[in-house]
Amino acid sequence: MLPSIQAYPLPVAADLPRGRAPWTVDASRTALLIHDMQNYFIDAFGAGSPMISRVIENIRSLRQTASEAGIPVFYTAQPPKQDPADRGLLWDFWGPGLQEESQAGIVSDLAPGPGDTVLTKWRYDAFYRSDLETLLAEDGRDQLMIAGVYAHIGCLTTATSAFMRDIEPFLVSDAMADFTADDHHSALSFAAARCGRVTDTAQAVAELSRTARTTQVVGSGA
């Protein structure tokens, strides 16, 4: 039920919508969510897609920076062979979903590490039927960087849900992919105007690195 997705140019910094929120990614407050980067969803882009390769490279950069700064990393992953009662209305739009264990795995270049948390994903919203909100609160995190697929579906819905919980969402524009360029840009425009801040990988990494250094200096008493 997924479309065959053709590559398109990822958004660049000059294209990003100007947002309403003055937020900055803060290493002491944020967490990284790698959203639905499972083989099933990535296969829709076709083997060797330069666009999805670039997205994966950017997510890897975010993940490495997060790990070095001690920032928690979360993944979402839909389970295979979902019972229709669990799948609910998703069945009407997308059919039975992924069926094989091999399809359910996170793409190898982004495999979760020992300290990462993989959340079972039941709906577009990563907070739905998961303990993501609780885990963020327990770690004193009130920001969420979102990367992955698809921008205008699960990524945007999760950003809106975070906003409703007073968690500042950041959509990392070139660390996400979508069905089309129009879908991608519409998700960014909606988020910037209504629920979050839109940034790109370079800016997010720079802000993470800067605030991580500041936190370390303050913590050392220097």
C-alpha positions, 0 to 999 in steps of 0.5 A, a space after each residue: 500500500 506504500 507508493 513508490 517514492 521518487 527522489 527529490 531535492 531535500 530542503 536546504 537552509 535557504 528554503 526553510 520556513 521562518 517559524 514563530 518559536 524562538 527555541 534553540 536546541 539545548 543539549 541539557 533539555 533535548 532528546 532525539 527521535 529517529 522515526 520509523 526508519 525501518 526497512 519496510 518504509 525505506 524500501 519504498 524509496 528504491 535501492 540506492 536512492 541518493 536522497 534516502 542515503 543522504 537522509 540516513 547520513 544526516 541522521 547518523 550525524 545527529 545520532 553521533 552528536 547526541 551520543 557524544 553529548 549524553 542525549 537520549 536517543 529513541 527509535 520508533 518501530 512498527 511491529 509486523 503482522 499486527 492484529 486488526 484490532 491493534 492496527 485499527 483505522 490504519 488498515 483502511 488507509 494502508 492495509 495490513 502493513 509490514 509483515 516480515 521480521 526482516 521488514 521490521 528491522 531498523 536500517 543497518 546504518 542506523 541500528 540502535 545502540 545498547 543505550 538507545 530505546 526502541 518504542 513500539 509504534 501503533 499509530 502516526 503519533 509516537 506518543 500513542 500507547 508508548 511511554 515516551 512522555 514519561 521517559 522524557 520527563 524522568 530524564 528532565 527532557 522537554 525538547 524533542 528533535 525529530 528525524 525519519 519518515 514520513 515528514 507529513 505523516 508520523 513526524 508531523 503528527 508526533 511534533 504536534 503531539 509533543 507541542 500539546 504536551 509542552 515538549 518543544 519539537 524540532 523537525 530536522 528538515 534534511 534528516 527527514 524524507 517524504 512521499 513528495 517534495 510538496 508533502 515534505 515542504 507542507 509538513 515543515 510549513 505547518 510545523 513552523 507556523 503552528 507547533 514547532 521549530 524547523 531546523 536542518 542537520 548542520 544547525 541542530 548539530 551546531 546548537 547541540 555541540 555549543 550547548 553541550 560544551 556550555 553544560 560541561 563548563 558549568 558542571 565542572 565549576 570552571 
